[in-house]
Amino acid sequence: MSRTIATTGGTAADVDRLRRLLFTLGRQHSLRDPLARHCERMELTAPQTHALLWLGQEGALTMGELAQRLGITEKTVTGVVDRLERSGHVHRERNPDDRRVIRCRLTASGARLRRKLDASVTQGMGQFLEHLDTTDRRALFRILEKLIASDTPKTGPRD
């Protein structure tokens, strides 16, 4: 069952309010700061960082699966993987049954780097959650779980 978001009445006002609140929050506390500083020191772009995190979380992924997780096209993910492969953090594996299928996997170096990135993400999330009391954290988790369980369709890749 697919829902269409109404942009009339209360929903439009709620969308506007959410947008304003998120922009205000972003101005006050960049949600990417702890991770961004770490990545800049390691000379990684945001897509490279997210690729390392996804591959560390899910194991080997096809180029298409990785592109979908990153929200980019397969053409764009090829460049991301090329750079990670040149730096020794990722390698490509061809499927012996279908050589058109290429999986990306972290190397030992990539796994070490992913652990460092994951520690930075964990620290950043902890700093963010410290601003909420237990009741607010439970409400946040309940809302996120409700959004995950909803049947909201995914958006397509961005280029």
FIKOLZA-1660 file (N, C-alpha, C; in steps of 0.1 Angstrom, whole numbers, plus 5000, padded with zeros to 4 digits):
% residues 159
   i   px   py   pz ch aa at
   1 5008 4988 5000  A  M  N
   1 5000 5000 5000  A  M CA
   1 5009 5012 5000  A  M  C
   2 5008 5021 4990  A  S  N
   2 5016 5033 4989  A  S CA
   2 5008 5045 4993  A  S  C
   3 5014 5053 5001  A  R  N
   3 5007 5065 5006  A  R CA
   3 5013 5077 4998  A  R  C
   4 5004 5087 4996  A  T  N
   4 5008 5099 4990  A  T CA
   4 5008 5110 5001  A  T  C
   5 5018 5118 5002  A  I  N
   5 5019 5128 5012  A  I CA
   5 5011 5140 5007  A  I  C
   6 5001 5143 5015  A  A  N
   6 4992 5155 5011  A  A CA
   6 5000 5168 5015  A  A  C
   7 4999 5177 5006  A  T  N
   7 5006 5190 5009  A  T CA
   7 4996 5201 5011  A  T  C
   8 4985 5197 5017  A  T  N
   8 4975 5207 5021  A  T CA
   8 4973 5206 5036  A  T  C
   9 4967 5217 5041  A  G  N
   9 4963 5216 5055  A  G CA
   9 4975 5215 5064  A  G  C
  10 4974 5206 5075  A  G  N
  10 4984 5205 5085  A  G CA
  10 4997 5198 5080  A  G  C
  11 4996 5189 5070  A  T  N
  11 5008 5183 5066  A  T CA
  11 5018 5192 5059  A  T  C
  12 5013 5201 5051  A  A  N
  12 5022 5211 5045  A  A CA
  12 5029 5220 5055  A  A  C
  13 5021 5224 5065  A  A  N
  13 5027 5232 5076  A  A CA
  13 5037 5223 5084  A  A  C
  14 5035 5211 5086  A  D  N
  14 5044 5202 5093  A  D CA
  14 5057 5200 5085  A  D  C
  15 5055 5198 5072  A  V  N
  15 5067 5197 5063  A  V CA
  15 5076 5209 5064  A  V  C
  16 5069 5221 5063  A  D  N
  16 5077 5233 5064  A  D CA
  16 5084 5234 5078  A  D  C
  17 5077 5231 5088  A  R  N
  17 5083 5232 5102  A  R CA
  17 5094 5222 5103  A  R  C
  18 5093 5210 5098  A  L  N
  18 5104 5200 5099  A  L CA
  18 5116 5205 5091  A  L  C
  19 5113 5210 5079  A  R  N
  19 5124 5215 5071  A  R CA
  19 5132 5226 5079  A  R  C
  20 5124 5236 5084  A  R  N
  20 5131 5247 5092  A  R CA
  20 5138 5242 5104  A  R  C
  21 5133 5232 5111  A  L  N
  21 5139 5227 5123  A  L CA
  21 5152 5220 5119  A  L  C
  22 5152 5212 5108  A  L  N
  22 5164 5205 5104  A  L CA
  22 5175 5214 5100  A  L  C
  23 5171 5225 5092  A  F  N
  23 5181 5235 5088  A  F CA
  23 5187 5242 5100  A  F  C
  24 5178 5245 5110  A  T  N
  24 5183 5252 5122  A  T CA
  24 5193 5243 5130  A  T  C
  25 5189 5230 5131  A  L  N
  25 5197 5220 5138  A  L CA
  25 5211 5219 5131  A  L  C
  26 5210 5218 5117  A  G  N
  26 5222 5217 5110  A  G CA
  26 5232 5229 5111  A  G  C
  27 5226 5241 5113  A  R  N
  27 5234 5253 5115  A  R CA
  27 5241 5253 5128  A  R  C
  28 5233 5248 5138  A  Q  N
  28 5239 5248 5152  A  Q CA
  28 5248 5237 5155  A  Q  C
  29 5245 5225 5150  A  H  N
  29 5253 5213 5153  A  H CA
  29 5254 5205 5140  A  H  C
  30 5264 5207 5132  A  S  N
  30 5265 5199 5120  A  S CA
  30 5266 5184 5124  A  S  C
  31 5257 5177 5119  A  L  N
  31 5256 5162 5122  A  L CA
  31 5268 5154 5116  A  L  C
  32 5275 5160 5107  A  R  N
  32 5286 5153 5101  A  R CA
  32 5299 5157 5106  A  R  C
  33 5300 5167 5115  A  D  N
  33 5313 5173 5119  A  D CA
  33 5323 5162 5124  A  D  C
  34 5319 5154 5134  A  P  N
  34 5329 5144 5139  A  P CA
  34 5334 5135 5128  A  P  C
  35 5325 5130 5119  A  L  N
  35 5329 5121 5109  A  L CA
  35 5337 5129 5098  A  L  C
  36 5332 5141 5095  A  A  N
  36 5338 5149 5084  A  A CA
  36 5353 5152 5087  A  A  C
  37 5356 5156 5099  A  R  N
  37 5370 5159 5103  A  R CA
  37 5378 5147 5102  A  R  C
  38 5373 5135 5106  A  H  N
  38 5381 5123 5105  A  H CA
  38 5383 5119 5090  A  H  C
  39 5373 5121 5082  A  C  N
  39 5375 5118 5068  A  C CA
  39 5385 5127 5061  A  C  C
  40 5384 5139 5064  A  E  N
  40 5393 5149 5058  A  E CA
  40 5408 5145 5061  A  E  C
  41 5410 5141 5074  A  R  N
  41 5424 5137 5077  A  R CA
  41 5428 5124 5069  A  R  C
  42 5418 5116 5066  A  M  N
  42 5421 5104 5059  A  M CA
  42 5420 5106 5044  A  M  C
  43 5417 5118 5040  A  E  N
  43 5415 5121 5026  A  E CA
  43 5405 5113 5019  A  E  C
  44 5393 5112 5025  A  L  N
  44 5382 5104 5020  A  L CA
  44 5370 5114 5017  A  L  C
  45 5363 5111 5006  A  T  N
  45 5351 5119 5003  A  T CA
  45 5339 5113 5010  A  T  C
  46 5328 5120 5011  A  A  N
  46 5316 5114 5017  A  A CA
  46 5312 5101 5011  A  A  C
  47 5311 5100 4998  A  P  N
  47 5307 5087 4992  A  P CA
  47 5317 5076 4995  A  P  C
  48 5330 5079 4995  A  Q  N
  48 5340 5069 4999  A  Q CA
  48 5338 5064 5013  A  Q  C
  49 5335 5074 5022  A  T  N
  49 5333 5070 5036  A  T CA
  49 5321 5062 5038  A  T  C
  50 5310 5066 5031  A  H  N
  50 5298 5058 5032  A  H CA
  50 5299 5044 5026  A  H  C
  51 5307 5043 5015  A  A  N
  51 5309 5030 5009  A  A CA
  51 5317 5021 5019  A  A  C
  52 5327 5026 5025  A  L  N
  52 5334 5018 5035  A  L CA
  52 5325 5014 5046  A  L  C
  53 5317 5023 5051  A  L  N
  53 5308 5019 5062  A  L CA
  53 5298 5008 5058  A  L  C
  54 5292 5010 5046  A  W  N
  54 5282 5000 5041  A  W CA
  54 5289 4986 5039  A  W  C
  55 5301 4986 5033  A  L  N
  55 5308 4974 5030  A  L CA
  55 5312 4967 5043  A  L  C
  56 5315 4975 5053  A  G  N
  56 5319 4969 5066  A  G CA
  56 5306 4964 5073  A  G  C
  57 5295 4970 5071  A  Q  N
  57 5283 4966 5077  A  Q CA
  57 5277 4953 5071  A  Q  C
  58 5277 4953 5058  A  E  N
  58 5269 4943 5050  A  E CA
  58 5278 4933 5043  A  E  C
  59 5291 4935 5043  A  G  N
  59 5300 4925 5036  A  G CA
  59 5300 4929 5021  A  G  C
  60 5304 4920 5013  A  A  N
  60 5305 4922 4999  A  A CA
  60 5292 4926 4993  A  A  C
  61 5292 4937 4984  A  L  N
  61 5280 4941 4977  A  L CA
  61 5283 4943 4963  A  L  C
  62 5273 4940 4954  A  T  N
  62 5275 4943 4940  A  T CA
  62 5276 4958 4938  A  T  C
  63 5281 4962 4926  A  M  N
  63 5282 4976 4923  A  M CA
  63 5268 4983 4924  A  M  C
  64 5258 4976 4919  A  G  N
  64 5244 4981 4919  A  G CA
  64 5239 4982 4934  A  G  C
  65 5242 4972 4942  A  E  N
  65 5237 4973 4956  A  E CA
  65 5244 4985 4963  A  E  C
  66 5257 4986 4961  A  L  N
  66 5264 4997 4967  A  L CA
  66 5259 5011 4962  A  L  C
  67 5257 5012 4949  A  A  N
  67 5251 5024 4944  A  A CA
  67 5238 5028 4950  A  A  C
  68 5229 5018 4952  A  Q  N
  68 5216 5020 4958  A  Q CA
  68 5218 5024 4973  A  Q  C
  69 5227 5018 4980  A  R  N
  69 5229 5022 4994  A  R CA
  69 5234 5036 4995  A  R  C
  70 5243 5040 4986  A  L  N
  70 5248 5054 4986  A  L CA
  70 5239 5064 4980  A  L  C
  71 5229 5060 4973  A  G  N
  71 5220 5069 4966  A  G CA
  71 5226 5076 4954  A  G  C
  72 5234 5069 4947  A  I  N
  72 5241 5074 4935  A  I CA
  72 5239 5064 4924  A  I  C
  73 5243 5068 4912  A  T  N
  73 5241 5059 4900  A  T CA
  73 5253 5049 4900  A  T  C
  74 5251 5038 4892  A  E  N
  74 5261 5028 4891  A  E CA
  74 5274 5034 4884  A  E  C
  75 5271 5044 4875  A  K  N
  75 5283 5050 4868  A  K CA
  75 5291 5058 4878  A  K  C
  76 5284 5065 4887  A  T  N
  76 5291 5073 4898  A  T CA
  76 5298 5064 4908  A  T  C
  77 5292 5053 4911  A  V  N
  77 5298 5044 4921  A  V CA
  77 5311 5038 4916  A  V  C
  78 5312 5036 4903  A  T  N
  78 5324 5031 4897  A  T CA
  78 5336 5039 4900  A  T  C
  79 5334 5052 4899  A  G  N
  79 5345 5061 4903  A  G CA
  79 5349 5061 4918  A  G  C
  80 5339 5060 4926  A  V  N
  80 5341 5058 4941  A  V CA
  80 5349 5046 4943  A  V  C
  81 5345 5035 4938  A  V  N
  81 5352 5022 4940  A  V CA
  81 5366 5022 4934  A  V  C
  82 5367 5028 4922  A  D  N
  82 5381 5030 4916  A  D CA
  82 5390 5036 4926  A  D  C
  83 5386 5047 4932  A  R  N
  83 5395 5055 4941  A  R CA
  83 5398 5046 4953  A  R  C
  84 5388 5040 4959  A  L  N
  84 5390 5031 4971  A  L CA
  84 5399 5019 4967  A  L  C
  85 5398 5014 4955  A  E  N
  85 5406 5003 4951  A  E CA
  85 5421 5007 4949  A  E  C
  86 5423 5019 4943  A  R  N
  86 5436 5024 4941  A  R CA
  86 5443 5027 4955  A  R  C
  87 5435 5031 4965  A  S  N
  87 5441 5033 4978  A  S CA
  87 5443 5020 4986  A  S  C
  88 5439 5009 4981  A  G  N
  88 5440 4996 4987  A  G CA
  88 5430 4993 4998  A  G  C
  89 5419 5000 4998  A  H  N
  89 5408 4997 5008  A  H CA
  89 5397 4988 5003  A  H  C
  90 5396 4986 4990  A  V  N
  90 5385 4978 4985  A  V CA
  90 5391 4970 4973  A  V  C
  91 5386 4958 4971  A  H  N
  91 5389 4951 4958  A  H CA
  91 5376 4945 4952  A  H  C
  92 5377 4944 4939  A  R  N
  92 5365 4939 4932  A  R CA
  92 5367 4924 4930  A  R  C
  93 5355 4917 4930  A  E  N
  93 5355 4902 4927  A  E CA
  93 5345 4899 4916  A  E  C
  94 5349 4892 4906  A  R  N
  94 5339 4888 4896  A  R CA
  94 5332 4875 4900  A  R  C
  95 5319 4874 4898  A  N  N
  95 5312 4862 4901  A  N CA
  95 5316 4852 4890  A  N  C
  96 5321 4840 4894  A  P  N
  96 5325 4830 4884  A  P CA
  96 5314 4825 4876  A  P  C
  97 5301 4825 4881  A  D  N
  97 5290 4820 4873  A  D CA
  97 5284 4831 4864  A  D  C
  98 5287 4843 4867  A  D  N
  98 5282 4854 4858  A  D CA
  98 5292 4866 4859  A  D  C
  99 5301 4866 4849  A  R  N
  99 5312 4875 4850  A  R CA
  99 5308 4890 4849  A  R  C
 100 5295 4893 4846  A  R  N
 100 5290 4906 4846  A  R CA
 100 5288 4912 4860  A  R  C
 101 5287 4903 4869  A  V  N
 101 5284 4907 4883  A  V CA
 101 5297 4909 4890  A  V  C
 102 5299 4921 4895  A  I  N
 102 5311 4924 4902  A  I CA
 102 5307 4928 4917  A  I  C
 103 5314 4922 4926  A  R  N
 103 5312 4925 4940  A  R CA
 103 5324 4933 4946  A  R  C
 104 5321 4942 4955  A  C  N
 104 5331 4950 4961  A  C CA
 104 5333 4944 4975  A  C  C
 105 5345 4943 4980  A  R  N
 105 5348 4938 4993  A  R CA
 105 5359 4946 5000  A  R  C
 106 5358 4948 5013  A  L  N
 106 5369 4955 5020  A  L CA
 106 5382 4947 5020  A  L  C
 107 5393 4953 5019  A  T  N
 107 5406 4946 5021  A  T CA
 107 5408 4947 5036  A  T  C
 108 5420 4942 5040  A  A  N
 108 5423 4943 5055  A  A CA
 108 5425 4958 5058  A  A  C
 109 5431 4965 5049  A  S  N
 109 5433 4980 5052  A  S CA
 109 5420 4987 5052  A  S  C
 110 5411 4983 5043  A  G  N
 110 5397 4989 5043  A  G CA
 110 5390 4986 5056  A  G  C
 111 5391 4973 5061  A  A  N
 111 5384 4969 5073  A  A CA
 111 5390 4977 5085  A  A  C
 112 5403 4980 5086  A  R  N
 112 5409 4988 5097  A  R CA
 112 5404 5002 5096  A  R  C
 113 5403 5008 5084  A  L  N
 113 5398 5021 5082  A  L CA
 113 5384 5022 5086  A  L  C
 114 5376 5012 5082  A  R  N
 114 5362 5012 5085  A  R CA
 114 5359 5012 5100  A  R  C
 115 5368 5004 5108  A  R  N
 115 5366 5004 5122  A  R CA
 115 5369 5018 5128  A  R  C
 116 5379 5025 5123  A  K  N
 116 5382 5039 5127  A  K CA
 116 5370 5048 5124  A  K  C
 117 5364 5047 5112  A  L  N
 117 5353 5055 5109  A  L CA
 117 5341 5052 5117  A  L  C
 118 5339 5039 5120  A  D  N
 118 5327 5035 5128  A  D CA
 118 5329 5040 5142  A  D  C
 119 5341 5040 5148  A  A  N
 119 5343 5046 5161  A  A CA
 119 5339 5061 5161  A  A  C
 120 5343 5068 5150  A  S  N
 120 5340 5082 5149  A  S CA
 120 5325 5084 5148  A  S  C
 121 5318 5076 5141  A  V  N
 121 5303 5077 5139  A  V CA
 121 5297 5075 5153  A  V  C
 122 5301 5064 5160  A  T  N
 122 5296 5061 5173  A  T CA
 122 5298 5073 5183  A  T  C
 123 5310 5079 5183  A  Q  N
 123 5312 5090 5192  A  Q CA
 123 5303 5102 5188  A  Q  C
 124 5302 5105 5175  A  G  N
 124 5293 5116 5171  A  G CA
 124 5278 5113 5175  A  G  C
 125 5274 5101 5173  A  M  N
 125 5260 5098 5177  A  M CA
 125 5258 5099 5192  A  M  C
 126 5268 5095 5200  A  G  N
 126 5267 5097 5214  A  G CA
 126 5267 5111 5218  A  G  C
 127 5274 5120 5212  A  Q  N
 127 5274 5134 5215  A  Q CA
 127 5260 5140 5211  A  Q  C
 128 5254 5135 5200  A  F  N
 128 5241 5140 5196  A  F CA
 128 5231 5135 5206  A  F  C
 129 5231 5123 5210  A  L  N
 129 5221 5117 5219  A  L CA
 129 5222 5123 5233  A  L  C
 130 5234 5128 5237  A  E  N
 130 5236 5134 5251  A  E CA
 130 5226 5146 5253  A  E  C
 131 5221 5152 5242  A  H  N
 131 5213 5163 5243  A  H CA
 131 5198 5159 5247  A  H  C
 132 5195 5146 5246  A  L  N
 132 5182 5141 5249  A  L CA
 132 5181 5133 5262  A  L  C
 133 5170 5135 5269  A  D  N
 133 5169 5126 5281  A  D CA
 133 5163 5113 5277  A  D  C
 134 5162 5104 5286  A  T  N
 134 5157 5090 5283  A  T CA
 134 5144 5090 5276  A  T  C
 135 5135 5098 5281  A  T  N
 135 5121 5098 5274  A  T CA
 135 5122 5103 5260  A  T  C
 136 5130 5113 5258  A  D  N
 136 5131 5118 5244  A  D CA
 136 5138 5108 5235  A  D  C
 137 5148 5101 5240  A  R  N
 137 5155 5091 5232  A  R CA
 137 5145 5080 5228  A  R  C
 138 5137 5076 5238  A  R  N
 138 5127 5065 5235  A  R CA
 138 5118 5070 5224  A  R  C
 139 5113 5082 5225  A  A  N
 139 5104 5088 5215  A  A CA
 139 5111 5088 5201  A  A  C
 140 5124 5093 5201  A  L  N
 140 5131 5093 5189  A  L CA
 140 5132 5079 5182  A  L  C
 141 5136 5069 5190  A  F  N
 141 5137 5056 5185  A  F CA
 141 5124 5050 5180  A  F  C
 142 5113 5053 5188  A  R  N
 142 5099 5049 5184  A  R CA
 142 5096 5055 5170  A  R  C
 143 5098 5068 5169  A  I  N
 143 5095 5074 5156  A  I CA
 143 5103 5069 5145  A  I  C
 144 5116 5067 5147  A  L  N
 144 5125 5061 5136  A  L CA
 144 5120 5047 5132  A  L  C
 145 5117 5039 5142  A  E  N
 145 5112 5025 5140  A  E CA
 145 5099 5026 5132  A  E  C
 146 5090 5035 5135  A  K  N
 146 5078 5036 5128  A  K CA
 146 5080 5040 5114  A  K  C
 147 5089 5050 5111  A  L  N
 147 5093 5054 5098  A  L CA
 147 5099 5042 5090  A  L  C
 148 5107 5034 5096  A  I  N
 148 5113 5023 5089  A  I CA
 148 5103 5012 5086  A  I  C
 149 5093 5010 5095  A  A  N
 149 5082 5000 5093  A  A CA
 149 5072 5005 5083  A  A  C
 150 5072 5018 5080  A  S  N
 150 5062 5023 5071  A  S CA
 150 5064 5018 5056  A  S  C
 151 5055 5019 5048  A  D  N
 151 5056 5015 5034  A  D CA
 151 5060 5026 5025  A  D  C
 152 5067 5036 5030  A  T  N
 152 5071 5047 5022  A  T CA
 152 5081 5042 5011  A  T  C
 153 5078 5045 4999  A  P  N
 153 5087 5040 4988  A  P CA
 153 5101 5047 4989  A  P  C
 154 5111 5040 4985  A  K  N
 154 5125 5046 4984  A  K CA
 154 5126 5055 4972  A  K  C
 155 5134 5065 4973  A  T  N
 155 5137 5073 4962  A  T CA
 155 5148 5067 4953  A  T  C
 156 5148 5071 4941  A  G  N
 156 5158 5066 4932  A  G CA
 156 5172 5072 4934  A  G  C
 157 5182 5067 4927  A  P  N
 157 5195 5072 4929  A  P CA
 157 5197 5086 4924  A  P  C
 158 5206 5093 4930  A  R  N
 158 5209 5107 4926  A  R CA
 158 5222 5107 4919  A  R  C
 159 5224 5116 4911  A  D  N
 159 5237 5117 4904  A  D CA
 159 5245 5129 4908  A  D  C
% end
